Amino acid sequence: MFEAPLLERVTEAERCSGRVPSPQLAEIYLAIEILDIKKLDPKRLYVNRPSTLIVMEDEVDRLVAAWRRERPDLDVEPLEVLSRVSRLARHLDRARRLAFSEHQLEPWEFDVLTSLRRAGAPYQLSPGQLLTQTLVTSGTMTNRIDRLTKKGLVERLPDPSDRRGVLVRLTPEGRDRADEALAGLLAQERAILAQLSRAQRGELAALLRRLTAPFDNIPG
């Protein structure tokens, strides 16, 4: 739990910015290490704009400063963006695992179940379609379908369009588990993005799309 004096300092900074997180939101920040209350130095907190919760020097600032000092001959500007993307990805992975564990799911189980859920009623796909969506090998997918079948979350059915083929369908329990885990994940992701306004989130999404689109459109 928070240490009272430190919490008061953080809360005061948040009041100045016009945004105060709920205790539940603060707990999520701690769980995914967005805030480490014991390491917070009030001297490093400053207010940027009303839509900002807390703006503070981060580890990437220190990393970039060190490289600029040690290697002034190099342009280390890419680190300012991509090192933060990498660190944020690790925080997101922790948040995903926390959300899924509350519903007794592994990340790969969530990926398969939600691929079927997104397909719409009757929530079924061929193993090949699942391969395309989850980017794993056929052997790995077969093993995953077997394990999910044993847990009662999916079932195999004959493919009426291919006598040798099968379809994988969500069971009612699998659909419920996917829906519940998705709601939990979105709560975690909203916490990560809470410091950004809706407009800022839109701008960030557009910029990230420009970076990811070329990779998503590479054949194979």
Backbone as ProteinMPNN parsed JSONL, in Angstrom:
{"seq_chain_A": "MFEAPLLERVTEAERCSGRVPSPQLAEIYLAIEILDIKKLDPKRLYVNRPSTLIVMEDEVDRLVAAWRRERPDLDVEPLEVLSRVSRLARHLDRARRLAFSEHQLEPWEFDVLTSLRRAGAPYQLSPGQLLTQTLVTSGTMTNRIDRLTKKGLVERLPDPSDRRGVLVRLTPEGRDRADEALAGLLAQERAILAQLSRAQRGELAALLRRLTAPFDNIPG", "coords_chain_A": {"N_chain_A": [[0.846, -1.2, 0.0], [0.312, 2.414, -0.304], [2.74, 4.744, 0.97], [1.919, 7.166, 3.266], [3.022, 9.969, 3.369], [4.34, 10.159, 0.872], [2.274, 9.575, -0.857], [0.668, 11.789, -0.444], [2.235, 13.759, -1.619], [2.276, 12.977, -4.31], [-0.457, 13.039, -4.836], [-0.938, 15.77, -4.536], [0.479, 16.799, -6.712], [-1.046, 15.695, -8.726], [-3.463, 16.961, -8.286], [-2.794, 19.533, -9.057], [-2.597, 19.173, -11.777], [-5.147, 18.699, -12.445], [-6.185, 16.137, -12.537], [-7.031, 13.34, -10.764], [-6.272, 10.131, -9.811], [-8.338, 7.301, -9.12], [-8.265, 5.21, -6.133], [-8.281, 2.551, -7.034], [-7.314, 2.795, -9.64], [-4.794, 3.813, -9.137], [-3.659, 1.607, -7.869], [-3.52, -0.147, -10.018], [-1.657, 1.21, -11.587], [0.595, 0.857, -9.994], [0.796, -1.929, -10.053], [1.529, -2.485, -12.685], [3.793, -1.095, -12.808], [3.895, 1.556, -13.676], [3.964, 3.661, -11.951], [6.215, 4.001, -9.299], [5.916, 4.298, -6.181], [7.698, 4.395, -3.993], [10.023, 5.233, -5.135], [9.557, 7.708, -6.115], [10.463, 11.024, -6.703], [9.67, 14.107, -5.628], [10.82, 16.41, -6.674], [11.266, 15.878, -9.27], [8.866, 15.88, -10.481], [6.607, 17.464, -12.66], [4.171, 19.714, -14.055], [2.642, 19.409, -17.142], [0.426, 19.872, -18.99], [-3.158, 20.434, -18.752], [-4.33, 17.967, -19.422], [-2.571, 16.098, -18.635], [-1.561, 13.63, -16.365], [0.683, 12.928, -14.581], [3.866, 14.119, -15.29], [7.093, 13.115, -15.672], [10.645, 12.751, -15.423], [11.951, 9.999, -17.175], [13.336, 6.634, -17.427], [14.339, 6.379, -19.985], [14.997, 9.006, -20.685], [17.257, 9.351, -19.075], [18.897, 7.356, -20.118], [19.265, 8.225, -22.78], [20.511, 10.692, -22.329], [22.896, 9.818, -21.194], [24.083, 8.408, -23.335], [24.377, 10.49, -25.155], [26.252, 11.967, -23.862], [28.412, 10.171, -23.735], [28.718, 9.306, -26.384], [28.834, 11.566, -28.365], [29.079, 11.754, -31.055], [27.148, 10.253, -32.287], [23.787, 10.065, -33.527], [21.318, 9.739, -31.403], [18.621, 9.971, -31.355], [16.539, 8.137, -32.291], [16.296, 6.384, -30.123], [14.765, 7.764, -28.29], [12.156, 7.435, -29.069], [11.768, 4.639, -29.794], [12.881, 3.145, -27.699], [11.137, 3.786, -25.682], [8.792, 2.704, -26.732], [9.5, 0.009, -26.614], [9.807, -0.364, -23.831], [7.234, 0.259, -22.979], [5.87, -1.819, -24.176], [6.666, -3.953, -22.595], [5.462, -3.262, -20.16], [2.809, -3.427, -20.993], [2.646, -6.135, -21.562], [2.834, -7.206, -18.982], [0.454, -6.172, -17.943], [-1.428, -7.453, -19.579], [-1.022, -10.141, -18.855], [-1.792, -10.041, -16.194], [-4.513, -9.365, -16.427], [-5.472, -11.613, -17.824], [-4.833, -13.734, -16.139], [-6.606, -13.448, -14.066], [-8.808, -14.618, -15.069], [-8.141, -17.187, -15.43], [-6.601, -17.736, -17.734], [-4.058, -18.183, -20.202], [-1.893, -15.99, -22.122], [-1.722, -16.942, -24.826], [-3.968, -18.557, -24.951], [-6.004, -16.692, -24.707], [-5.594, -15.321, -27.117], [-6.337, -17.239, -29.076], [-9.009, -17.806, -28.357], [-10.218, -15.268, -28.59], [-9.831, -14.766, -31.27], [-11.638, -16.534, -32.401], [-13.947, -15.498, -31.233], [-14.144, -12.944, -32.367], [-14.815, -13.627, -34.914], [-17.517, -13.803, -35.079], [-20.931, -15.06, -34.73], [-21.323, -18.38, -35.931], [-19.057, -18.398, -34.246], [-16.679, -19.762, -35.156], [-13.79, -21.134, -36.798], [-11.518, -22.325, -39.308], [-8.616, -24.419, -38.673], [-6.536, -23.42, -40.264], [-7.286, -20.745, -40.69], [-7.09, -19.815, -38.093], [-4.342, -20.071, -37.758], [-3.415, -18.053, -39.459], [-4.277, -15.784, -38.093], [-3.038, -15.913, -35.598], [-0.363, -16.379, -35.988], [1.363, -18.668, -35.599], [2.976, -21.929, -35.769], [1.667, -24.809, -37.577], [1.828, -27.16, -36.075], [2.052, -26.156, -33.468], [-0.421, -24.856, -33.268], [-2.198, -27.033, -33.463], [-1.62, -28.358, -31.066], [-2.443, -26.392, -29.258], [-5.183, -26.189, -29.782], [-5.944, -28.74, -28.985], [-5.447, -28.574, -26.202], [-7.174, -26.52, -25.405], [-9.567, -27.715, -26.054], [-9.663, -29.82, -24.215], [-10.045, -28.334, -21.933], [-12.596, -27.53, -22.259], [-13.216, -25.217, -23.649], [-13.199, -24.855, -26.375], [-14.422, -26.621, -29.286], [-14.098, -29.3, -31.634], [-15.413, -29.635, -34.909], [-16.852, -31.348, -37.739], [-15.952, -30.151, -40.979], [-18.255, -28.932, -43.136], [-17.752, -28.203, -45.744], [-15.478, -29.469, -46.46], [-14.549, -32.651, -46.479], [-12.394, -33.822, -45.232], [-11.585, -31.961, -43.486], [-11.712, -29.89, -40.469], [-13.551, -27.774, -38.219], [-13.045, -25.26, -35.764], [-14.744, -24.402, -32.919], [-16.024, -22.0, -30.622], [-17.022, -22.849, -27.331], [-19.926, -22.262, -25.201], [-18.861, -21.642, -22.651], [-16.262, -20.947, -23.364], [-16.739, -18.647, -24.873], [-17.81, -16.922, -22.911], [-15.601, -16.731, -21.195], [-13.736, -15.512, -22.869], [-14.987, -13.018, -23.339], [-15.07, -11.931, -20.738], [-12.345, -11.799, -20.074], [-11.463, -10.026, -22.024], [-12.764, -7.659, -21.261], [-11.443, -7.211, -18.845], [-8.831, -6.829, -19.786], [-9.124, -4.468, -21.294], [-9.666, -2.656, -19.264], [-7.189, -2.581, -17.962], [-5.643, -1.546, -20.052], [-6.813, 0.946, -20.443], [-5.988, 2.151, -18.108], [-3.239, 2.363, -18.538], [-3.234, 4.246, -20.575], [-4.312, 6.458, -19.408], [-3.163, 8.933, -18.915], [-3.326, 10.363, -21.206], [-5.274, 12.489, -23.31], [-8.378, 12.053, -25.174], [-7.972, 13.073, -27.749], [-5.177, 13.095, -27.871], [-4.667, 10.368, -27.692], [-5.73, 9.535, -30.119], [-3.977, 10.835, -31.896], [-1.577, 9.576, -31.232], [-2.175, 6.92, -31.913], [-2.451, 7.184, -34.686], [0.153, 7.903, -35.448], [1.605, 5.637, -34.625], [0.42, 3.769, -36.266], [1.464, 4.491, -38.745], [4.024, 3.585, -38.439], [3.725, 0.817, -38.014], [2.216, -0.206, -40.156], [3.732, -0.766, -42.605], [5.105, -3.121, -41.85], [3.021, -4.865, -41.29], [2.03, -5.32, -43.782], [3.834, -6.817, -45.182], [4.43, -9.504, -47.321], [3.868, -12.943, -46.376]], "CA_chain_A": [[0.0, 0.0, 0.0], [1.071, 3.638, -0.39], [3.212, 5.424, 2.16], [1.09, 8.368, 3.317], [3.65, 11.222, 2.95], [4.599, 10.135, -0.56], [0.986, 9.633, -1.541], [0.214, 13.175, -0.385], [2.989, 14.531, -2.609], [1.792, 12.611, -5.638], [-1.824, 13.532, -4.962], [-0.879, 17.212, -4.738], [0.883, 17.019, -8.1], [-2.179, 15.336, -9.573], [-4.468, 18.012, -8.149], [-2.34, 20.654, -9.873], [-2.843, 18.866, -13.186], [-6.579, 18.554, -12.648], [-6.552, 14.737, -12.671], [-6.703, 12.545, -9.582], [-6.709, 8.759, -10.058], [-9.002, 6.594, -8.034], [-7.371, 4.237, -5.499], [-8.175, 1.357, -7.869], [-6.443, 3.117, -10.76], [-3.439, 3.916, -8.606], [-3.178, 0.25, -7.639], [-3.163, -0.71, -11.324], [-0.391, 1.826, -11.98], [1.659, 0.193, -9.255], [0.901, -3.323, -10.484], [2.23, -2.572, -13.963], [5.026, -0.349, -12.625], [3.928, 2.904, -14.245], [4.425, 4.469, -10.83], [6.852, 3.323, -8.18], [5.769, 5.342, -5.167], [8.867, 4.473, -3.123], [11.128, 5.866, -5.847], [9.156, 9.015, -6.62], [11.134, 12.212, -6.187], [8.798, 15.24, -5.966], [11.547, 17.434, -7.414], [11.266, 15.515, -10.678], [7.5, 15.966, -10.989], [6.194, 18.778, -13.136], [2.901, 19.691, -14.771], [2.825, 19.743, -18.55], [-0.819, 20.47, -19.485], [-4.27, 19.917, -17.95], [-4.695, 16.585, -19.73], [-1.512, 15.204, -18.185], [-1.683, 13.225, -14.968], [1.987, 13.225, -14.001], [4.954, 14.048, -16.247], [8.328, 13.051, -14.911], [11.779, 12.177, -16.135], [11.893, 8.542, -17.155], [14.602, 5.942, -17.606], [14.84, 6.646, -21.336], [15.668, 10.306, -20.632], [18.59, 9.152, -18.504], [19.662, 6.548, -21.068], [19.628, 9.079, -23.912], [21.485, 11.678, -21.85], [24.175, 9.132, -21.008], [24.676, 8.125, -24.643], [24.796, 11.753, -25.771], [27.489, 12.358, -23.186], [29.485, 9.235, -24.059], [28.884, 9.188, -27.839], [28.256, 12.755, -28.996], [29.189, 11.611, -32.506], [26.011, 9.484, -32.78], [22.427, 10.594, -33.381], [20.587, 8.734, -30.616], [17.205, 10.348, -31.303], [15.611, 6.996, -32.374], [16.08, 5.785, -28.804], [13.728, 8.49, -27.555], [10.86, 6.858, -29.444], [11.663, 3.182, -29.814], [13.134, 2.591, -26.364], [9.88, 3.93, -24.928], [7.869, 1.695, -27.256], [9.926, -1.279, -26.072], [9.49, -0.42, -22.401], [5.779, 0.223, -22.852], [5.444, -3.174, -24.543], [6.859, -4.818, -21.418], [4.391, -2.938, -19.213], [1.564, -3.962, -21.539], [2.676, -7.593, -21.389], [2.472, -7.47, -17.581], [-0.973, -5.87, -17.784], [-2.165, -8.531, -20.239], [-0.941, -11.357, -18.047], [-2.606, -9.829, -15.003], [-5.924, -9.44, -16.821], [-5.83, -12.972, -18.222], [-4.719, -14.658, -15.004], [-7.823, -13.327, -13.265], [-9.827, -15.469, -15.705], [-7.493, -18.486, -15.618], [-6.192, -17.876, -19.128], [-2.733, -17.78, -20.648], [-2.019, -15.085, -23.262], [-2.002, -17.647, -26.083], [-5.359, -19.013, -24.905], [-6.815, -15.51, -25.023], [-5.465, -15.021, -28.543], [-7.137, -18.187, -29.853], [-10.428, -17.626, -28.038], [-10.735, -14.007, -29.124], [-9.89, -14.9, -32.732], [-12.932, -17.167, -32.675], [-15.015, -14.585, -30.802], [-14.246, -11.86, -33.354], [-15.366, -14.16, -36.165], [-18.973, -13.69, -35.044], [-21.674, -16.32, -34.664], [-21.306, -19.274, -34.757], [-17.769, -18.352, -33.548], [-15.86, -20.892, -35.582], [-12.816, -20.922, -37.858], [-10.692, -23.491, -39.605], [-7.275, -24.287, -38.099], [-5.738, -22.548, -41.122], [-7.643, -19.354, -40.402], [-6.504, -19.494, -36.793], [-2.908, -19.894, -37.982], [-3.213, -16.732, -40.053], [-4.546, -14.733, -37.111], [-2.188, -16.008, -34.408], [1.038, -16.404, -36.427], [2.129, -19.776, -35.028], [3.083, -23.056, -36.688], [0.518, -25.717, -37.553], [1.991, -28.071, -34.943], [1.716, -25.412, -32.253], [-1.861, -24.622, -33.237], [-2.86, -28.305, -33.144], [-1.451, -28.569, -29.627], [-3.26, -25.417, -28.528], [-6.586, -26.588, -29.919], [-6.116, -29.911, -28.115], [-5.487, -28.151, -24.799], [-8.41, -25.767, -25.181], [-10.668, -28.681, -26.111], [-9.683, -30.525, -22.931], [-10.566, -27.411, -20.924], [-13.998, -27.247, -22.555], [-13.372, -23.854, -24.157], [-13.491, -24.972, -27.806], [-14.743, -27.975, -29.733], [-13.859, -29.573, -33.052], [-16.585, -30.085, -35.657], [-16.553, -31.621, -39.149], [-16.132, -29.026, -41.895], [-19.194, -29.383, -44.171], [-17.235, -27.897, -47.078], [-14.254, -30.251, -46.678], [-14.773, -33.892, -45.732], [-11.211, -34.149, -44.433], [-11.266, -30.833, -42.625], [-12.466, -29.646, -39.242], [-13.716, -26.399, -37.768], [-12.881, -25.071, -34.323], [-15.83, -23.522, -32.484], [-16.093, -21.637, -29.204], [-18.136, -23.327, -26.516], [-20.476, -21.147, -24.419], [-17.91, -21.255, -21.601], [-15.154, -20.264, -24.017], [-17.178, -17.298, -25.232], [-17.906, -16.131, -21.68], [-14.252, -16.476, -20.693], [-13.119, -14.531, -23.766], [-15.609, -11.713, -23.099], [-14.658, -11.435, -19.428], [-10.924, -11.455, -20.122], [-11.33, -8.821, -22.841], [-13.16, -6.517, -20.428], [-10.35, -6.983, -17.908], [-7.697, -6.273, -20.521], [-9.412, -3.078, -21.646], [-9.513, -1.853, -18.047], [-5.752, -2.391, -17.774], [-5.122, -0.673, -21.105], [-7.275, 2.315, -20.161], [-5.127, 2.683, -17.053], [-1.965, 2.737, -19.147], [-3.434, 5.423, -21.426], [-5.095, 7.456, -18.674], [-2.52, 10.24, -18.907], [-3.547, 11.011, -22.499], [-6.646, 12.845, -23.668], [-8.874, 11.305, -26.339], [-7.296, 13.592, -28.944], [-3.793, 12.623, -27.853], [-4.666, 8.934, -28.016], [-5.934, 9.439, -31.561], [-2.736, 11.235, -32.556], [-0.59, 8.523, -31.008], [-2.573, 5.759, -32.714], [-2.152, 7.474, -36.091], [1.602, 7.845, -35.632], [2.034, 4.243, -34.517], [-0.053, 3.075, -37.475], [2.418, 4.769, -39.82], [5.2, 2.743, -38.211], [3.431, -0.616, -38.068], [1.564, -0.624, -41.401], [4.63, -1.435, -43.556], [5.412, -4.475, -41.388], [1.81, -5.684, -41.391], [1.723, -5.585, -45.187], [4.898, -7.606, -45.804], [3.925, -10.85, -47.629], [4.45, -14.056, -45.625]], "C_chain_A": [[0.876, 1.242, 0.0], [1.575, 4.096, 0.974], [2.556, 6.804, 2.176], [1.797, 9.645, 2.863], [3.885, 11.282, 1.444], [3.31, 10.238, -1.34], [0.466, 11.06, -1.555], [0.935, 14.02, -1.429], [2.479, 14.251, -4.017], [0.398, 13.17, -5.864], [-1.838, 15.033, -5.205], [-0.485, 17.543, -6.177], [-0.267, 16.731, -9.043], [-3.271, 16.392, -9.484], [-4.096, 19.205, -9.027], [-2.648, 20.426, -11.343], [-4.316, 18.679, -13.476], [-7.05, 17.128, -12.792], [-6.12, 13.99, -11.421], [-7.173, 11.116, -9.817], [-7.434, 8.195, -8.858], [-8.002, 5.66, -7.371], [-7.195, 2.992, -6.351], [-7.219, 1.597, -9.034], [-4.995, 3.217, -10.297], [-2.841, 2.543, -8.358], [-2.764, -0.407, -8.953], [-1.836, -0.119, -11.792], [0.776, 1.128, -11.282], [1.881, -1.218, -9.769], [1.689, -3.447, -11.779], [3.445, -1.648, -13.99], [5.08, 0.949, -13.422], [4.417, 3.876, -13.176], [5.107, 3.567, -9.815], [6.904, 4.355, -7.065], [7.031, 5.499, -4.332], [10.038, 5.185, -3.792], [10.78, 7.26, -6.344], [9.921, 10.137, -5.928], [10.298, 13.419, -6.587], [9.495, 16.315, -6.792], [11.541, 17.159, -8.916], [9.867, 15.525, -11.275], [7.248, 17.375, -11.518], [4.935, 18.622, -13.965], [3.14, 20.162, -16.194], [1.61, 20.482, -19.1], [-1.957, 19.843, -18.695], [-4.598, 18.46, -18.217], [-3.663, 15.591, -19.228], [-1.663, 14.904, -16.708], [-0.406, 13.552, -14.215], [3.01, 13.115, -15.124], [6.239, 14.085, -15.451], [9.419, 12.466, -15.791], [11.704, 10.663, -16.059], [13.266, 7.946, -17.433], [15.196, 6.207, -18.983], [15.525, 8.006, -21.397], [17.097, 10.148, -20.127], [19.482, 8.354, -19.452], [20.161, 7.411, -22.225], [20.684, 10.103, -23.498], [22.862, 11.048, -21.695], [24.854, 8.855, -22.345], [25.127, 9.404, -25.335], [26.087, 12.256, -25.138], [28.656, 11.491, -23.655], [29.765, 9.126, -25.554], [28.251, 10.38, -28.538], [28.306, 12.697, -30.522], [27.994, 10.888, -33.12], [24.697, 10.238, -32.574], [21.595, 9.526, -32.671], [19.096, 9.06, -30.517], [16.251, 9.157, -31.441], [15.325, 6.34, -31.028], [14.948, 6.468, -28.053], [12.342, 7.95, -27.862], [10.831, 5.356, -29.191], [12.021, 2.53, -28.486], [11.887, 2.712, -25.499], [8.835, 2.933, -25.419], [8.209, 0.331, -26.665], [9.563, -1.415, -24.6], [7.981, -0.494, -22.179], [5.244, -1.161, -23.197], [5.609, -4.13, -23.367], [5.79, -4.542, -20.366], [3.06, -3.509, -19.69], [1.513, -5.476, -21.378], [2.313, -7.964, -19.956], [0.977, -7.251, -17.366], [-1.833, -6.966, -18.405], [-2.184, -9.781, -19.365], [-1.781, -11.237, -16.775], [-4.085, -9.971, -15.331], [-6.334, -10.871, -17.128], [-5.797, -13.934, -17.044], [-5.953, -14.6, -14.113], [-8.955, -14.182, -13.819], [-9.249, -16.827, -16.092], [-7.142, -18.749, -17.079], [-4.73, -17.483, -19.295], [-2.905, -16.833, -21.841], [-2.348, -15.799, -24.575], [-3.438, -18.166, -26.109], [-6.303, -17.863, -25.249], [-6.777, -15.22, -26.515], [-6.332, -15.945, -29.395], [-8.625, -17.942, -29.618], [-10.986, -16.348, -28.65], [-10.715, -13.983, -30.654], [-11.221, -15.518, -33.138], [-14.086, -16.226, -32.335], [-15.229, -13.475, -31.823], [-14.867, -12.325, -34.662], [-16.879, -14.016, -36.221], [-19.634, -15.053, -35.055], [-21.55, -17.074, -35.993], [-19.937, -19.412, -34.089], [-16.899, -19.559, -33.884], [-14.962, -20.492, -36.744], [-12.133, -22.246, -38.151], [-9.343, -23.326, -38.91], [-6.384, -23.37, -38.936], [-6.028, -21.077, -40.887], [-7.087, -18.91, -39.057], [-5.001, -19.281, -36.911], [-2.615, -18.493, -38.502], [-3.347, -15.628, -39.008], [-3.581, -14.748, -35.934], [-0.708, -16.159, -34.721], [1.874, -17.449, -35.689], [2.176, -20.899, -36.054], [1.86, -23.954, -36.575], [0.607, -26.693, -36.388], [1.624, -27.409, -33.628], [0.216, -25.203, -32.151], [-2.616, -25.899, -32.896], [-2.789, -28.584, -31.651], [-2.336, -27.632, -28.82], [-4.747, -25.757, -28.617], [-6.884, -27.788, -29.027], [-6.293, -29.48, -26.658], [-6.76, -27.371, -24.483], [-9.634, -26.671, -25.232], [-10.796, -29.42, -24.785], [-10.244, -29.65, -21.814], [-12.025, -27.034, -21.169], [-14.258, -25.864, -23.109], [-13.62, -23.812, -25.663], [-13.874, -26.416, -28.101], [-14.438, -28.091, -31.214], [-15.138, -30.111, -33.683], [-16.161, -30.426, -37.08], [-16.811, -30.375, -39.99], [-17.044, -29.48, -43.033], [-18.702, -29.125, -45.592], [-15.975, -28.687, -47.425], [-14.345, -31.515, -45.833], [-13.586, -34.27, -44.856], [-10.876, -33.052, -43.42], [-12.12, -30.758, -41.375], [-12.606, -28.144, -39.045], [-13.538, -26.369, -36.26], [-13.909, -24.039, -33.886], [-15.715, -23.24, -30.988], [-17.257, -22.353, -28.531], [-18.732, -22.127, -25.781], [-19.525, -20.691, -23.313], [-16.728, -20.507, -22.2], [-15.512, -18.841, -24.398], [-17.256, -16.415, -23.99], [-16.521, -15.762, -21.173], [-13.546, -15.434, -21.561], [-13.674, -13.131, -23.502], [-15.14, -11.109, -21.782], [-13.196, -11.0, -19.434], [-10.693, -10.198, -20.948], [-11.699, -7.581, -22.037], [-12.062, -6.183, -19.425], [-9.143, -6.359, -18.579], [-7.924, -4.806, -20.85], [-9.3, -2.159, -20.435], [-8.04, -1.57, -17.783], [-5.196, -1.414, -18.808], [-5.585, 0.768, -20.917], [-6.412, 2.946, -19.079], [-3.79, 3.142, -17.621], [-2.089, 4.049, -19.924], [-4.095, 6.591, -20.704], [-4.475, 8.843, -18.696], [-2.729, 11.005, -20.212], [-5.018, 11.345, -22.689], [-7.086, 12.0, -24.86], [-8.159, 11.763, -27.612], [-5.854, 13.102, -29.015], [-3.703, 11.137, -28.184], [-4.857, 8.724, -29.514], [-4.674, 9.785, -32.34], [-1.682, 10.143, -32.428], [-0.903, 7.291, -31.85], [-2.221, 5.972, -34.187], [-0.653, 7.385, -36.368], [2.112, 6.409, -35.568], [1.594, 3.439, -35.739], [0.912, 3.289, -38.637], [3.667, 3.91, -39.672], [4.906, 1.265, -38.43], [2.884, -1.083, -39.408], [2.519, -1.293, -42.391], [4.964, -2.868, -43.149], [4.208, -5.393, -41.547], [1.497, -6.071, -42.827], [2.846, -6.306, -45.926], [4.373, -9.01, -46.083], [4.646, -11.916, -46.817], [4.815, -13.686, -44.224]], "O_chain_A": [[2.072, 1.145, 0.276], [0.93, 3.87, 1.997], [2.635, 7.532, 1.187], [1.238, 10.366, 2.037], [3.661, 12.315, 0.812], [3.254, 10.911, -2.369], [-0.109, 11.504, -2.549], [0.33, 14.891, -2.053], [2.277, 15.168, -4.812], [0.094, 13.704, -6.931], [-2.65, 15.527, -5.988], [-1.044, 18.454, -6.787], [-0.451, 17.428, -10.04], [-3.932, 16.691, -10.478], [-4.958, 19.814, -9.661], [-2.928, 21.374, -12.075], [-4.701, 18.516, -14.633], [-8.21, 16.906, -13.139], [-4.941, 14.017, -11.065], [-8.37, 10.899, -10.007], [-7.166, 8.574, -7.718], [-6.98, 5.339, -7.977], [-6.104, 2.425, -6.403], [-6.417, 0.729, -9.381], [-4.082, 2.76, -10.984], [-1.654, 2.327, -8.604], [-1.775, -1.139, -9.0], [-0.987, -0.833, -12.326], [1.806, 0.847, -11.894], [3.022, -1.659, -9.906], [2.437, -4.408, -11.958], [4.054, -1.436, -15.039], [6.158, 1.404, -13.804], [5.185, 4.795, -13.46], [4.612, 2.481, -9.514], [7.815, 5.181, -7.007], [7.405, 6.622, -3.993], [10.937, 5.682, -3.114], [11.626, 7.93, -6.936], [10.006, 10.177, -4.701], [10.218, 13.735, -7.774], [8.841, 17.052, -7.53], [11.773, 18.054, -9.729], [9.697, 15.21, -12.452], [7.634, 18.36, -10.888], [4.658, 17.553, -14.509], [3.769, 21.196, -16.419], [1.74, 21.591, -19.619], [-1.756, 18.825, -18.033], [-5.099, 17.775, -17.325], [-3.843, 14.381, -19.369], [-1.868, 15.807, -15.896], [-0.421, 14.376, -13.3], [3.024, 12.116, -15.843], [6.449, 14.99, -14.643], [9.146, 11.778, -16.774], [11.425, 10.105, -14.998], [14.237, 8.671, -17.648], [16.417, 6.255, -19.136], [16.534, 8.153, -22.088], [18.03, 10.732, -20.677], [20.673, 8.636, -19.579], [21.33, 7.341, -22.605], [21.638, 10.349, -24.235], [23.874, 11.665, -22.025], [26.064, 9.043, -22.478], [26.145, 9.408, -26.027], [26.91, 12.892, -25.797], [29.744, 11.994, -23.937], [30.902, 8.886, -25.958], [27.244, 10.23, -29.229], [27.656, 13.492, -31.201], [27.831, 10.9, -34.34], [24.518, 10.949, -31.586], [21.216, 8.525, -33.278], [18.389, 8.487, -29.687], [15.223, 9.147, -30.764], [14.238, 5.803, -30.814], [14.248, 5.829, -27.268], [11.452, 8.0, -27.014], [9.974, 4.859, -28.46], [11.507, 1.455, -28.177], [11.613, 1.839, -24.676], [8.077, 2.381, -24.621], [7.317, -0.417, -26.263], [9.07, -2.458, -24.171], [7.508, -1.218, -21.303], [4.28, -1.627, -22.589], [4.781, -5.019, -23.166], [5.269, -5.472, -19.749], [2.275, -4.017, -18.89], [0.455, -6.036, -21.091], [1.573, -8.922, -19.73], [0.315, -8.041, -16.694], [-2.846, -7.365, -17.831], [-3.23, -10.398, -19.165], [-2.401, -12.205, -16.335], [-4.827, -10.623, -14.596], [-7.419, -11.302, -16.74], [-6.624, -14.841, -16.952], [-6.307, -15.592, -13.475], [-9.941, -14.442, -13.13], [-9.782, -17.524, -16.956], [-7.358, -19.846, -17.594], [-4.23, -16.58, -18.625], [-3.941, -16.862, -22.505], [-3.167, -15.311, -25.354], [-4.06, -18.212, -27.171], [-7.274, -18.039, -25.985], [-7.806, -14.908, -27.115], [-6.99, -15.49, -30.33], [-9.407, -17.879, -30.567], [-12.101, -16.343, -29.171], [-11.496, -13.258, -31.269], [-11.853, -15.08, -34.1], [-15.08, -16.164, -33.058], [-16.367, -13.106, -32.112], [-15.386, -11.516, -35.431], [-17.466, -14.098, -37.3], [-19.0, -16.067, -35.347], [-21.659, -16.47, -37.06], [-19.67, -20.421, -33.437], [-16.444, -20.28, -32.996], [-15.311, -19.639, -37.56], [-12.168, -23.171, -37.339], [-8.959, -22.203, -38.586], [-5.57, -22.627, -38.388], [-5.113, -20.253, -40.886], [-6.664, -17.765, -38.899], [-4.442, -18.41, -36.244], [-1.684, -17.831, -38.043], [-2.605, -14.646, -39.042], [-3.33, -13.705, -35.331], [0.123, -16.077, -33.817], [2.967, -17.147, -35.21], [1.504, -20.838, -37.083], [1.109, -23.876, -35.604], [-0.408, -27.024, -35.776], [0.97, -28.013, -32.777], [-0.363, -25.353, -31.075], [-3.573, -25.862, -32.123], [-3.776, -28.996, -31.041], [-2.914, -28.035, -27.811], [-5.479, -25.626, -27.636], [-7.937, -27.854, -28.393], [-7.186, -29.968, -25.965], [-7.351, -27.543, -23.417], [-10.622, -26.428, -24.539], [-11.903, -29.623, -24.287], [-10.844, -30.153, -20.865], [-12.621, -26.304, -20.377], [-15.387, -25.375, -23.056], [-14.185, -22.844, -26.173], [-13.678, -27.311, -27.279], [-14.509, -27.112, -31.957], [-15.85, -30.922, -33.091], [-15.199, -29.847, -37.584], [-17.765, -29.636, -39.747], [-16.646, -30.334, -43.824], [-19.178, -29.753, -46.538], [-15.463, -28.593, -48.54], [-14.232, -31.457, -44.609], [-13.75, -34.961, -43.851], [-9.978, -33.217, -42.594], [-13.118, -31.466, -41.238], [-11.87, -27.352, -39.633], [-13.846, -27.339, -35.568], [-13.944, -22.929, -34.418], [-15.36, -24.114, -30.198], [-18.346, -22.451, -29.096], [-18.104, -21.069, -25.739], [-19.394, -19.492, -23.064], [-16.244, -19.539, -21.613], [-14.693, -17.931, -24.266], [-16.807, -15.269, -24.022], [-16.285, -14.624, -20.768], [-12.837, -14.571, -21.043], [-12.914, -12.164, -23.448], [-14.847, -9.916, -21.712], [-12.847, -9.963, -18.871], [-9.826, -9.39, -20.617], [-11.016, -6.56, -22.125], [-11.779, -5.01, -19.179], [-8.503, -5.47, -18.019], [-7.016, -3.989, -20.701], [-8.884, -1.008, -20.567], [-7.677, -0.451, -17.421], [-4.375, -0.557, -18.48], [-4.838, 1.705, -21.2], [-6.134, 4.145, -19.126], [-3.27, 4.187, -17.232], [-1.166, 4.864, -19.93], [-4.405, 7.608, -21.326], [-5.181, 9.835, -18.516], [-2.35, 12.172, -20.311], [-5.897, 10.585, -22.282], [-6.272, 11.315, -25.48], [-7.786, 10.943, -28.451], [-5.366, 12.738, -30.085], [-2.78, 10.7, -28.871], [-4.23, 7.849, -30.11], [-4.337, 9.119, -33.319], [-0.982, 9.823, -33.389], [-0.002, 6.688, -32.433], [-1.749, 5.053, -34.856], [-0.238, 6.855, -37.399], [2.958, 6.013, -36.37], [2.305, 2.541, -36.191], [1.151, 2.374, -39.424], [4.297, 3.548, -40.666], [5.74, 0.538, -38.971], [3.067, -2.245, -39.77], [2.151, -2.311, -42.976], [5.093, -3.739, -44.01], [4.357, -6.563, -41.899], [0.779, -7.042, -43.066], [2.822, -6.4, -47.153], [3.903, -9.664, -45.153], [5.853, -11.832, -46.588], [5.316, -14.524, -43.474]]}, "name": "protein", "num_of_chains": 1, "seq": "MFEAPLLERVTEAERCSGRVPSPQLAEIYLAIEILDIKKLDPKRLYVNRPSTLIVMEDEVDRLVAAWRRERPDLDVEPLEVLSRVSRLARHLDRARRLAFSEHQLEPWEFDVLTSLRRAGAPYQLSPGQLLTQTLVTSGTMTNRIDRLTKKGLVERLPDPSDRRGVLVRLTPEGRDRADEALAGLLAQERAILAQLSRAQRGELAALLRRLTAPFDNIPG"}
